Structures are given as structure tokens and as C-alpha cells.
Amino acid sequence: SYSNNPYSWLVSHPLPDMNRVSSNYGGRTMGGRAENHSGLDLSAPSGTPIYASGSGVVTRSGWVNGYGQMIEINHGNGYITRYAHASRLLVSVGERVKSGEEIAKVGCTGRCTGAHLHYEIVQDGQRKNPSTYLAMLP
């Protein structure tokens, strides 16, 4: 049944009450130069809880250049989600998390101009547009 629905791992919105997209996936200008934005920025006040959008295993929890404090979760089936710029990380590498579990707090660490969650979905090594996925949520 898993293979019929590639989105079956995606159960929860990472910021259920905060749907303000401050920067979409794709091309954008940052500091005067064009760049490809690899995720979706959801603006939210610092300290807002960030939730795992699906169950999986934490494969990264810590500082990543540009991303600041970041959590990465492997959902199996070739899917990974990343949650960046957090002010606080609440889970460690190797931990198994459930969808909807609080994993971090929104912040502005790394390369960041205001408190937000940078949310990425990677499928088989390719970054995907998270908006497409979040639109599938019930």
C-alpha cells in the first residue's frame, strides 16, 4: 500500500497554525543576487513549535552552515525532510519520531533575516517543492 501513495508518510503540517509563506520554493533574489531556494520558508514567531511532518528517524540534529540549527528526518521510501534555522533542537540523531511530534522551535540561526522555518522535502536526493506536498494534507 505504501507504493500506491508516495505521500503516505506525510501526515502533519510542520507549523499547523502558521501558514504564512515568506519565501516560496524556486528562484528568488537574496542580497541582490538570484539564487534557487531549495525549500519553503514559513514565517512564525521565534519559539513556535515545529512538528515532524511524518514519522521517521532523525539523521541530523545540529548546526549546518547556512541552515543554522537543523533537524533532518529520514521517512524511508527515499524521503527526507529538513527543518532549518531553529532556535532550539529537541531531538537527537538516531531518535525515532512520530508525525506531529514537536522536534524543534522556530528561530533565526544561520543565514536568516527573520524568524521562520525553512522546510525542505528531498525525494531520492532531489529537492522537491514542499508546497505541492503540503497541499495534499487533509
N, C-alpha and C positions, 0 to 999 in steps of 0.2 A: 504494500500500500504506500510505502514511503516514496517509491519511484514515481508513482502516479502524480503526486503533488509535490513538486520541488520546493514549495513554500511551507511544507508541513511543519518545519522546525520553527517558523516564525509565528509566535503566539502573542507576544506583548509589544506594545509601543515602548521605546526606551524612556520617553518622557510623556506619559499619558495625558497630563493636564497642560502641557506646554506645546502647542503646535505652531509656534511662530518660527517659520523658517527664515533664518537671517542670511543664509547663502546656500543656493542650490548646487547640486552636483553639476559638473561640467565646466565650461570656460568661465573665467571671471578675471577681474583685474585686482591685484593686491599690491599696494605700494607702487602704483604706476606701471606695473608690468603684468602682462597677460599670463595666466597660468591655468592649468587644468585642476579643478577642485575635485578631489577624489572621493568626497563624501558629502554629507548633508549637515549643515550647521543649524542646530535648533537652539534659539536663544532662550535662556532661562536664568533666573537669579542664581547667584553663587550659592552653593549649598543645597540646591534642589536635588532630590534623589534621582539617580539614574538606574534604570532597571534592565536586566538581561532580556533581550527580545526573544530569546529562545534558550532551551536547556543545552548544556554542553560543558566542556572542560576549559578552565582558564589556562591559556597558553602564554599570556604575557600580563604582567601587572607591575608597572613601574614607569620610569622615565624613558621616553623615546624622543630624540631630537625632533623639534618642530611640533610634535604631538603633545609634549609635556607629559603629565601623568596619564598613562593609558592602560586600559584593560582590553585584552583580546580574548575572545571566546571561540573555541572550535566546536561547531554544532554537528560535525560529522557530515557525510554526504558531499564533501567538498566545500562546505560553507563556513565562513569565519565572519564574526562581527567585531568591530573596533569602536571603542568609546574613548574619545581623547579630550585633553585639556582639563581633566578632572582636578578638583581641589583636594579630594581625598579618595583613596582606593580602599575598598572594604573587603576585597577577596584576593587570594594569593594563587600563584601558579600551581596547577595540579588540582585545584579545588573543582568540584563538580557543582555547577549552579543550575537552578531551575528557572524556567522562563518566569518573568515577573519578579524575580528576586532582586533586591537592591544590591548593586555591585560597586557603586561609587557616588560621589557628589559632584555636581556641576561646578566648574571653576574656570580659570583663565590662565592655565600653566602652558608653557611652551610658547609658540608663535601665535599670539592671540590678541585681539583688540577689544574684547568684551566677553563677559561670562556667557558661555554656550557649550553645548555638547556637539562635538564633531563625530558623526556617526557614519561608519563605513560598513558596507557589505562586500565581501570578497567571495566569489564563486570560482573554484578551481584556479586560483591565482589571479583572476581578473576582477578588478573593482567594478561593481555594478552600481546603478543608480538606486539609492535606497528609497526614493520616493515611490518608485514602481512597486517595491515590496510592501512599504507601509500602506499603500493604497489597497492592498489585498487583505489587510487586517479587518476582522469583523467589526 
